[in-house]
Amino acid sequence: MQPVPGVDRHLNGKISSVRINGIGLMRILFKNGIYLREVIVSNCSIDGRIQFPKKTTPPIISGENIRIGSILFGHIGPGT
């Protein structure tokens, strides 16, 4: 991601564990994509500040075709 002039983005985070349930093997093998039924993030803390620019563009996280059914956060605590 390229920096946007005049916008400060500072995030710090810690994640204790990530559990993935339901990996779609057929999609990985035959359709060049990844499907995860459920991702569970446990014991995480996020601290920071995000200022959004007036003009936005859709984020690109990965060049792969990744689909996630649901993301669940176990315990979210304040950052240190």
N, C-alpha and C positions, 0 to 999 in steps of 0.2 A: 504494500500500500504506500502510495506516495504522500509525502507531507502536504498539507493544505496551508498556504500562507495565511498567517494571522490566527490560526487555530491551534490551541495547546491541548494535547491529549496525553495524559499521564495516568496509567493504570498499573497497579501492582497487585498480584494475586498469588495465592497459594492454594493448591488443590491436594488433598490428602489421598483420595482414590477416585478412580473412574471405573465403573462397571458397565459392560456392554451386554445386553440381552438380545438374542434373535438376530444373528447375522445371516443375511440372505445369500447362501452360497451359489444358488443357480444364477442370480443376477451377476455375481462376481465372475463366474465362469463363462457365461454366455452373452451377457449384455453390456460388458465393460462399465459396470456401475457398482456401487456399494449401497446396500440397504441395511440399516440398523433399526430394529424395532424399538429399542429403548436404550437410552444412555443415562446412567445415574451418576451424578457428581456428588461426592460426600465430603463433608468437612472442608469447606472452602471459605476463604476470606478474600474480599476484593476491596481495594482502597484506591481512590483516584478521582479524577475529574475529567469529564469529556465535554467539550464545547462543540456543538454541531454547526457546520457552515450553513449559510442560507441555501446554497445550491448543493444538492446531494447527488451522488451517483451510487448505484447498487454495488455492494461489496462483493468481491470475488475472493473466496476463502481458498478454494482449491480448483484446479483444472479438471479434476475427476468429477464424475457424476455421483455425488454422495447424497443420500436421502436418509433422514432420521425421523422415525415415527413420533417419538416424544423424548424430551430431555427433562429429567427430574433432578432437583437439587435437594440433597439431604439436609445438611445443616449449613447455613450461611452465617458467618460471624463477621464482626467488624474487622477491618484491616489493622495491622499493627503499626 
